[in-house]
Amino acid sequence: MTDGRVHIVKAVNATVIGLDDAPRGDAEFDQGADRKYVLDPHGALTGVRPV
């Protein structure tokens, strides 16, 4: 928390991925990856680069 706001992506260890990367993210999650995945199919999350 740097500007009075909680940064959810950092707090829950989330990774923003594009729709093309969804199958890979799903496979990693099924194998027990220690992160959460947030789908951003339209690139609406500016300032956060998809993997």
PDB file of N, CA, C, O and CB in Angstrom:
ATOM      1  N   MET A   1       0.859  -1.173   0.000  1.00  0.00           N
ATOM      2  CA  MET A   1       0.000   0.000   0.000  1.00  0.00           C
ATOM      3  C   MET A   1       0.904   1.233   0.000  1.00  0.00           C
ATOM      4  O   MET A   1       1.584   1.514   0.987  1.00  0.00           O
ATOM      5  CB  MET A   1      -0.977  -0.001   1.235  1.00  0.00           C
ATOM      6  N   THR A   2       0.904   1.946  -1.086  1.00  0.00           N
ATOM      7  CA  THR A   2       1.795   3.098  -1.180  1.00  0.00           C
ATOM      8  C   THR A   2       1.044   4.419  -1.240  1.00  0.00           C
ATOM      9  O   THR A   2       1.554   5.443  -0.784  1.00  0.00           O
ATOM     10  CB  THR A   2       2.675   2.964  -2.390  1.00  0.00           C
ATOM     11  N   ASP A   3      -0.140   4.409  -1.790  1.00  0.00           N
ATOM     12  CA  ASP A   3      -0.877   5.656  -1.957  1.00  0.00           C
ATOM     13  C   ASP A   3      -2.227   5.613  -1.233  1.00  0.00           C
ATOM     14  O   ASP A   3      -3.176   6.284  -1.639  1.00  0.00           O
ATOM     15  CB  ASP A   3      -1.088   5.944  -3.443  1.00  0.00           C
ATOM     16  N   GLY A   4      -2.304   4.825  -0.166  1.00  0.00           N
ATOM     17  CA  GLY A   4      -3.532   4.729   0.586  1.00  0.00           C
ATOM     18  C   GLY A   4      -4.494   3.679   0.054  1.00  0.00           C
ATOM     19  O   GLY A   4      -5.559   3.461   0.632  1.00  0.00           O
ATOM     20  N   ARG A   5      -4.128   3.028  -1.042  1.00  0.00           N
ATOM     21  CA  ARG A   5      -4.987   1.994  -1.619  1.00  0.00           C
ATOM     22  C   ARG A   5      -4.282   0.642  -1.553  1.00  0.00           C
ATOM     23  O   ARG A   5      -3.059   0.556  -1.656  1.00  0.00           O
ATOM     24  CB  ARG A   5      -5.362   2.342  -3.084  1.00  0.00           C
ATOM     25  N   VAL A   6      -5.060  -0.383  -1.385  1.00  0.00           N
ATOM     26  CA  VAL A   6      -4.511  -1.729  -1.407  1.00  0.00           C
ATOM     27  C   VAL A   6      -4.434  -2.183  -2.859  1.00  0.00           C
ATOM     28  O   VAL A   6      -5.399  -2.037  -3.609  1.00  0.00           O
ATOM     29  CB  VAL A   6      -5.374  -2.711  -0.551  1.00  0.00           C
ATOM     30  N   HIS A   7      -3.302  -2.726  -3.251  1.00  0.00           N
ATOM     31  CA  HIS A   7      -3.118  -3.232  -4.601  1.00  0.00           C
ATOM     32  C   HIS A   7      -3.459  -4.719  -4.597  1.00  0.00           C
ATOM     33  O   HIS A   7      -2.633  -5.558  -4.240  1.00  0.00           O
ATOM     34  CB  HIS A   7      -1.659  -2.985  -5.109  1.00  0.00           C
ATOM     35  N   ILE A   8      -4.687  -5.030  -5.000  1.00  0.00           N
ATOM     36  CA  ILE A   8      -5.219  -6.380  -4.922  1.00  0.00           C
ATOM     37  C   ILE A   8      -4.354  -7.376  -5.687  1.00  0.00           C
ATOM     38  O   ILE A   8      -4.100  -8.476  -5.195  1.00  0.00           O
ATOM     39  CB  ILE A   8      -6.637  -6.410  -5.454  1.00  0.00           C
ATOM     40  N   VAL A   9      -3.900  -7.008  -6.880  1.00  0.00           N
ATOM     41  CA  VAL A   9      -3.103  -7.932  -7.689  1.00  0.00           C
ATOM     42  C   VAL A   9      -1.871  -8.391  -6.913  1.00  0.00           C
ATOM     43  O   VAL A   9      -1.527  -9.572  -6.944  1.00  0.00           O
ATOM     44  CB  VAL A   9      -2.681  -7.268  -9.018  1.00  0.00           C
ATOM     45  N   LYS A  10      -1.213  -7.483  -6.228  1.00  0.00           N
ATOM     46  CA  LYS A  10      -0.036  -7.850  -5.447  1.00  0.00           C
ATOM     47  C   LYS A  10      -0.425  -8.620  -4.189  1.00  0.00           C
ATOM     48  O   LYS A  10       0.276  -9.553  -3.797  1.00  0.00           O
ATOM     49  CB  LYS A  10       0.761  -6.601  -5.073  1.00  0.00           C
ATOM     50  N   ALA A  11      -1.528  -8.244  -3.553  1.00  0.00           N
ATOM     51  CA  ALA A  11      -1.928  -8.862  -2.300  1.00  0.00           C
ATOM     52  C   ALA A  11      -2.301 -10.329  -2.460  1.00  0.00           C
ATOM     53  O   ALA A  11      -2.055 -11.126  -1.555  1.00  0.00           O
ATOM     54  CB  ALA A  11      -3.082  -8.109  -1.709  1.00  0.00           C
ATOM     55  N   VAL A  12      -2.886 -10.702  -3.589  1.00  0.00           N
ATOM     56  CA  VAL A  12      -3.320 -12.089  -3.785  1.00  0.00           C
ATOM     57  C   VAL A  12      -2.414 -12.845  -4.757  1.00  0.00           C
ATOM     58  O   VAL A  12      -2.733 -13.968  -5.148  1.00  0.00           O
ATOM     59  CB  VAL A  12      -4.754 -12.118  -4.295  1.00  0.00           C
ATOM     60  N   ASN A  13      -1.293 -12.245  -5.150  1.00  0.00           N
ATOM     61  CA  ASN A  13      -0.342 -12.860  -6.074  1.00  0.00           C
ATOM     62  C   ASN A  13      -1.032 -13.213  -7.392  1.00  0.00           C
ATOM     63  O   ASN A  13      -0.962 -14.354  -7.847  1.00  0.00           O
ATOM     64  CB  ASN A  13       0.291 -14.120  -5.443  1.00  0.00           C
ATOM     65  N   ALA A  14      -1.682 -12.254  -7.988  1.00  0.00           N
ATOM     66  CA  ALA A  14      -2.407 -12.466  -9.243  1.00  0.00           C
ATOM     67  C   ALA A  14      -1.541 -12.099 -10.436  1.00  0.00           C
ATOM     68  O   ALA A  14      -0.674 -11.228 -10.361  1.00  0.00           O
ATOM     69  CB  ALA A  14      -3.701 -11.648  -9.262  1.00  0.00           C
ATOM     70  N   THR A  15      -1.799 -12.782 -11.526  1.00  0.00           N
ATOM     71  CA  THR A  15      -1.103 -12.537 -12.780  1.00  0.00           C
ATOM     72  C   THR A  15      -2.147 -12.270 -13.852  1.00  0.00           C
ATOM     73  O   THR A  15      -3.058 -13.073 -14.054  1.00  0.00           O
ATOM     74  CB  THR A  15      -0.185 -13.741 -13.170  1.00  0.00           C
ATOM     75  N   VAL A  16      -2.012 -11.145 -14.537  1.00  0.00           N
ATOM     76  CA  VAL A  16      -2.937 -10.809 -15.618  1.00  0.00           C
ATOM     77  C   VAL A  16      -2.470 -11.534 -16.874  1.00  0.00           C
ATOM     78  O   VAL A  16      -1.304 -11.443 -17.259  1.00  0.00           O
ATOM     79  CB  VAL A  16      -3.012  -9.255 -15.853  1.00  0.00           C
ATOM     80  N   ILE A  17      -3.397 -12.260 -17.511  1.00  0.00           N
ATOM     81  CA  ILE A  17      -3.061 -12.969 -18.742  1.00  0.00           C
ATOM     82  C   ILE A  17      -4.084 -12.638 -19.815  1.00  0.00           C
ATOM     83  O   ILE A  17      -5.243 -12.344 -19.524  1.00  0.00           O
ATOM     84  CB  ILE A  17      -2.999 -14.494 -18.504  1.00  0.00           C
ATOM     85  N   GLY A  18      -3.640 -12.691 -21.042  1.00  0.00           N
ATOM     86  CA  GLY A  18      -4.534 -12.480 -22.169  1.00  0.00           C
ATOM     87  C   GLY A  18      -5.321 -13.744 -22.470  1.00  0.00           C
ATOM     88  O   GLY A  18      -5.012 -14.812 -21.941  1.00  0.00           O
ATOM     89  N   LEU A  19      -6.314 -13.632 -23.297  1.00  0.00           N
ATOM     90  CA  LEU A  19      -7.173 -14.756 -23.633  1.00  0.00           C
ATOM     91  C   LEU A  19      -6.380 -15.879 -24.307  1.00  0.00           C
ATOM     92  O   LEU A  19      -6.674 -17.056 -24.095  1.00  0.00           O
ATOM     93  CB  LEU A  19      -8.312 -14.296 -24.540  1.00  0.00           C
ATOM     94  N   ASP A  20      -5.394 -15.532 -25.104  1.00  0.00           N
ATOM     95  CA  ASP A  20      -4.577 -16.552 -25.772  1.00  0.00           C
ATOM     96  C   ASP A  20      -3.768 -17.392 -24.787  1.00  0.00           C
ATOM     97  O   ASP A  20      -3.416 -18.533 -25.086  1.00  0.00           O
ATOM     98  CB  ASP A  20      -3.637 -15.894 -26.765  1.00  0.00           C
ATOM     99  N   ASP A  21      -3.474 -16.833 -23.620  1.00  0.00           N
ATOM    100  CA  ASP A  21      -2.690 -17.544 -22.607  1.00  0.00           C
ATOM    101  C   ASP A  21      -3.556 -18.294 -21.599  1.00  0.00           C
ATOM    102  O   ASP A  21      -3.030 -18.922 -20.681  1.00  0.00           O
ATOM    103  CB  ASP A  21      -1.802 -16.570 -21.876  1.00  0.00           C
ATOM    104  N   ALA A  22      -4.861 -18.237 -21.758  1.00  0.00           N
ATOM    105  CA  ALA A  22      -5.769 -18.870 -20.798  1.00  0.00           C
ATOM    106  C   ALA A  22      -5.551 -20.378 -20.660  1.00  0.00           C
ATOM    107  O   ALA A  22      -5.551 -20.873 -19.533  1.00  0.00           O
ATOM    108  CB  ALA A  22      -7.195 -18.609 -21.207  1.00  0.00           C
ATOM    109  N   PRO A  23      -5.365 -21.131 -21.745  1.00  0.00           N
ATOM    110  CA  PRO A  23      -5.134 -22.572 -21.574  1.00  0.00           C
ATOM    111  C   PRO A  23      -3.877 -22.886 -20.751  1.00  0.00           C
ATOM    112  O   PRO A  23      -3.878 -23.802 -19.928  1.00  0.00           O
ATOM    113  CB  PRO A  23      -5.022 -23.236 -22.935  1.00  0.00           C
ATOM    114  N   ARG A  24      -2.809 -22.117 -20.983  1.00  0.00           N
ATOM    115  CA  ARG A  24      -1.577 -22.315 -20.213  1.00  0.00           C
ATOM    116  C   ARG A  24      -1.793 -21.971 -18.748  1.00  0.00           C
ATOM    117  O   ARG A  24      -1.338 -22.694 -17.861  1.00  0.00           O
ATOM    118  CB  ARG A  24      -0.436 -21.464 -20.789  1.00  0.00           C
ATOM    119  N   GLY A  25      -2.486 -20.871 -18.496  1.00  0.00           N
ATOM    120  CA  GLY A  25      -2.778 -20.478 -17.123  1.00  0.00           C
ATOM    121  C   GLY A  25      -3.637 -21.505 -16.414  1.00  0.00           C
ATOM    122  O   GLY A  25      -3.425 -21.787 -15.235  1.00  0.00           O
ATOM    123  N   ASP A  26      -4.602 -22.066 -17.121  1.00  0.00           N
ATOM    124  CA  ASP A  26      -5.467 -23.097 -16.541  1.00  0.00           C
ATOM    125  C   ASP A  26      -4.656 -24.340 -16.194  1.00  0.00           C
ATOM    126  O   ASP A  26      -4.846 -24.931 -15.132  1.00  0.00           O
ATOM    127  CB  ASP A  26      -6.608 -23.460 -17.514  1.00  0.00           C
ATOM    128  N   ALA A  27      -3.754 -24.736 -17.088  1.00  0.00           N
ATOM    129  CA  ALA A  27      -2.922 -25.914 -16.832  1.00  0.00           C
ATOM    130  C   ALA A  27      -2.004 -25.683 -15.634  1.00  0.00           C
ATOM    131  O   ALA A  27      -1.841 -26.571 -14.798  1.00  0.00           O
ATOM    132  CB  ALA A  27      -2.088 -26.262 -18.077  1.00  0.00           C
ATOM    133  N   GLU A  28      -1.408 -24.502 -15.547  1.00  0.00           N
ATOM    134  CA  GLU A  28      -0.533 -24.190 -14.412  1.00  0.00           C
ATOM    135  C   GLU A  28      -1.319 -24.177 -13.109  1.00  0.00           C
ATOM    136  O   GLU A  28      -0.839 -24.662 -12.085  1.00  0.00           O
ATOM    137  CB  GLU A  28       0.160 -22.835 -14.622  1.00  0.00           C
ATOM    138  N   PHE A  29      -2.524 -23.622 -13.148  1.00  0.00           N
ATOM    139  CA  PHE A  29      -3.365 -23.581 -11.950  1.00  0.00           C
ATOM    140  C   PHE A  29      -3.719 -24.996 -11.509  1.00  0.00           C
ATOM    141  O   PHE A  29      -3.688 -25.302 -10.318  1.00  0.00           O
ATOM    142  CB  PHE A  29      -4.650 -22.761 -12.209  1.00  0.00           C
ATOM    143  N   ASP A  30      -4.057 -25.865 -12.472  1.00  0.00           N
ATOM    144  CA  ASP A  30      -4.398 -27.254 -12.155  1.00  0.00           C
ATOM    145  C   ASP A  30      -3.221 -28.014 -11.557  1.00  0.00           C
ATOM    146  O   ASP A  30      -3.409 -28.956 -10.787  1.00  0.00           O
ATOM    147  CB  ASP A  30      -4.884 -27.968 -13.403  1.00  0.00           C
ATOM    148  N   GLN A  31      -2.010 -27.605 -11.913  1.00  0.00           N
ATOM    149  CA  GLN A  31      -0.817 -28.256 -11.383  1.00  0.00           C
ATOM    150  C   GLN A  31      -0.410 -27.690 -10.029  1.00  0.00           C
ATOM    151  O   GLN A  31       0.590 -28.115  -9.450  1.00  0.00           O
ATOM    152  CB  GLN A  31       0.328 -28.117 -12.361  1.00  0.00           C
ATOM    153  N   GLY A  32      -1.185 -26.730  -9.523  1.00  0.00           N
ATOM    154  CA  GLY A  32      -0.927 -26.199  -8.191  1.00  0.00           C
ATOM    155  C   GLY A  32      -0.127 -24.919  -8.144  1.00  0.00           C
ATOM    156  O   GLY A  32       0.527 -24.640  -7.140  1.00  0.00           O
ATOM    157  N   ALA A  33      -0.162 -24.131  -9.207  1.00  0.00           N
ATOM    158  CA  ALA A  33       0.560 -22.856  -9.210  1.00  0.00           C
ATOM    159  C   ALA A  33       0.119 -22.011  -8.020  1.00  0.00           C
ATOM    160  O   ALA A  33      -1.057 -22.007  -7.658  1.00  0.00           O
ATOM    161  CB  ALA A  33       0.325 -22.089 -10.538  1.00  0.00           C
ATOM    162  N   ASP A  34       1.058 -21.299  -7.419  1.00  0.00           N
ATOM    163  CA  ASP A  34       0.758 -20.512  -6.228  1.00  0.00           C
ATOM    164  C   ASP A  34       0.306 -19.094  -6.560  1.00  0.00           C
ATOM    165  O   ASP A  34       0.553 -18.166  -5.789  1.00  0.00           O
ATOM    166  CB  ASP A  34       1.969 -20.460  -5.332  1.00  0.00           C
ATOM    167  N   ARG A  35      -0.343 -18.925  -7.683  1.00  0.00           N
ATOM    168  CA  ARG A  35      -0.842 -17.600  -8.068  1.00  0.00           C
ATOM    169  C   ARG A  35      -2.257 -17.712  -8.624  1.00  0.00           C
ATOM    170  O   ARG A  35      -2.725 -18.793  -8.982  1.00  0.00           O
ATOM    171  CB  ARG A  35       0.095 -16.941  -9.112  1.00  0.00           C
ATOM    172  N   LYS A  36      -2.902 -16.594  -8.682  1.00  0.00           N
ATOM    173  CA  LYS A  36      -4.238 -16.493  -9.274  1.00  0.00           C
ATOM    174  C   LYS A  36      -4.075 -15.882 -10.662  1.00  0.00           C
ATOM    175  O   LYS A  36      -3.123 -15.146 -10.922  1.00  0.00           O
ATOM    176  CB  LYS A  36      -5.214 -15.629  -8.375  1.00  0.00           C
ATOM    177  N   TYR A  37      -5.008 -16.196 -11.541  1.00  0.00           N
ATOM    178  CA  TYR A  37      -4.958 -15.653 -12.898  1.00  0.00           C
ATOM    179  C   TYR A  37      -6.178 -14.783 -13.151  1.00  0.00           C
ATOM    180  O   TYR A  37      -7.304 -15.155 -12.822  1.00  0.00           O
ATOM    181  CB  TYR A  37      -4.878 -16.788 -13.943  1.00  0.00           C
ATOM    182  N   VAL A  38      -5.939 -13.629 -13.735  1.00  0.00           N
ATOM    183  CA  VAL A  38      -7.005 -12.704 -14.101  1.00  0.00           C
ATOM    184  C   VAL A  38      -6.993 -12.588 -15.616  1.00  0.00           C
ATOM    185  O   VAL A  38      -6.002 -12.151 -16.201  1.00  0.00           O
ATOM    186  CB  VAL A  38      -6.825 -11.296 -13.410  1.00  0.00           C
ATOM    187  N   LEU A  39      -8.092 -12.979 -16.254  1.00  0.00           N
ATOM    188  CA  LEU A  39      -8.188 -12.882 -17.708  1.00  0.00           C
ATOM    189  C   LEU A  39      -8.514 -11.459 -18.117  1.00  0.00           C
ATOM    190  O   LEU A  39      -9.411 -10.826 -17.560  1.00  0.00           O
ATOM    191  CB  LEU A  39      -9.249 -13.851 -18.251  1.00  0.00           C
ATOM    192  N   ASP A  40      -7.789 -10.975 -19.078  1.00  0.00           N
ATOM    193  CA  ASP A  40      -8.011  -9.646 -19.632  1.00  0.00           C
ATOM    194  C   ASP A  40      -8.067  -9.772 -21.155  1.00  0.00           C
ATOM    195  O   ASP A  40      -7.113  -9.411 -21.843  1.00  0.00           O
ATOM    196  CB  ASP A  40      -6.886  -8.643 -19.184  1.00  0.00           C
ATOM    197  N   PRO A  41      -9.190 -10.288 -21.687  1.00  0.00           N
ATOM    198  CA  PRO A  41      -9.262 -10.588 -23.113  1.00  0.00           C
ATOM    199  C   PRO A  41      -9.212  -9.365 -24.024  1.00  0.00           C
ATOM    200  O   PRO A  41      -8.879  -9.495 -25.203  1.00  0.00           O
ATOM    201  CB  PRO A  41     -10.506 -11.340 -23.388  1.00  0.00           C
ATOM    202  N   HIS A  42      -9.532  -8.194 -23.510  1.00  0.00           N
ATOM    203  CA  HIS A  42      -9.589  -6.999 -24.353  1.00  0.00           C
ATOM    204  C   HIS A  42      -8.488  -5.996 -24.047  1.00  0.00           C
ATOM    205  O   HIS A  42      -8.473  -4.901 -24.610  1.00  0.00           O
ATOM    206  CB  HIS A  42     -10.924  -6.332 -24.198  1.00  0.00           C
ATOM    207  N   GLY A  43      -7.568  -6.356 -23.162  1.00  0.00           N
ATOM    208  CA  GLY A  43      -6.487  -5.444 -22.806  1.00  0.00           C
ATOM    209  C   GLY A  43      -6.966  -4.231 -22.048  1.00  0.00           C
ATOM    210  O   GLY A  43      -6.380  -3.155 -22.175  1.00  0.00           O
ATOM    211  N   ALA A  44      -8.021  -4.376 -21.259  1.00  0.00           N
ATOM    212  CA  ALA A  44      -8.608  -3.244 -20.544  1.00  0.00           C
ATOM    213  C   ALA A  44      -7.822  -2.841 -19.301  1.00  0.00           C
ATOM    214  O   ALA A  44      -7.987  -1.731 -18.794  1.00  0.00           O
ATOM    215  CB  ALA A  44     -10.019  -3.572 -20.153  1.00  0.00           C
ATOM    216  N   LEU A  45      -6.979  -3.728 -18.814  1.00  0.00           N
ATOM    217  CA  LEU A  45      -6.212  -3.405 -17.611  1.00  0.00           C
ATOM    218  C   LEU A  45      -4.932  -2.690 -17.991  1.00  0.00           C
ATOM    219  O   LEU A  45      -3.869  -3.302 -18.092  1.00  0.00           O
ATOM    220  CB  LEU A  45      -5.895  -4.675 -16.800  1.00  0.00           C
ATOM    221  N   THR A  46      -5.043  -1.394 -18.200  1.00  0.00           N
ATOM    222  CA  THR A  46      -3.887  -0.604 -18.608  1.00  0.00           C
ATOM    223  C   THR A  46      -2.879  -0.523 -17.482  1.00  0.00           C
ATOM    224  O   THR A  46      -3.239  -0.469 -16.306  1.00  0.00           O
ATOM    225  CB  THR A  46      -4.314   0.799 -19.038  1.00  0.00           C
ATOM    226  N   GLY A  47      -1.632  -0.516 -17.851  1.00  0.00           N
ATOM    227  CA  GLY A  47      -0.574  -0.435 -16.862  1.00  0.00           C
ATOM    228  C   GLY A  47      -0.175  -1.798 -16.293  1.00  0.00           C
ATOM    229  O   GLY A  47       0.792  -1.897 -15.537  1.00  0.00           O
ATOM    230  N   VAL A  48      -0.909  -2.836 -16.652  1.00  0.00           N
ATOM    231  CA  VAL A  48      -0.587  -4.184 -16.207  1.00  0.00           C
ATOM    232  C   VAL A  48      -0.369  -5.006 -17.462  1.00  0.00           C
ATOM    233  O   VAL A  48      -1.286  -5.196 -18.260  1.00  0.00           O
ATOM    234  CB  VAL A  48      -1.721  -4.798 -15.293  1.00  0.00           C
ATOM    235  N   ARG A  49       0.841  -5.488 -17.629  1.00  0.00           N
ATOM    236  CA  ARG A  49       1.177  -6.218 -18.847  1.00  0.00           C
ATOM    237  C   ARG A  49       0.766  -7.674 -18.759  1.00  0.00           C
ATOM    238  O   ARG A  49       1.110  -8.344 -17.786  1.00  0.00           O
ATOM    239  CB  ARG A  49       2.660  -6.120 -19.127  1.00  0.00           C
ATOM    240  N   PRO A  50       0.035  -8.189 -19.753  1.00  0.00           N
ATOM    241  CA  PRO A  50      -0.255  -9.634 -19.755  1.00  0.00           C
ATOM    242  C   PRO A  50       1.034 -10.427 -19.900  1.00  0.00           C
ATOM    243  O   PRO A  50       2.008  -9.947 -20.481  1.00  0.00           O
ATOM    244  CB  PRO A  50      -1.238 -10.001 -20.897  1.00  0.00           C
ATOM    245  N   VAL A  51       1.033 -11.615 -19.381  1.00  0.00           N
ATOM    246  CA  VAL A  51       2.215 -12.490 -19.430  1.00  0.00           C
ATOM    247  C   VAL A  51       2.449 -12.946 -20.836  1.00  0.00           C
ATOM    248  O   VAL A  51       3.394 -13.690 -21.095  1.00  0.00           O
ATOM    249  CB  VAL A  51       2.057 -13.703 -18.503  1.00  0.00           C
TER     250      VAL A  51
END
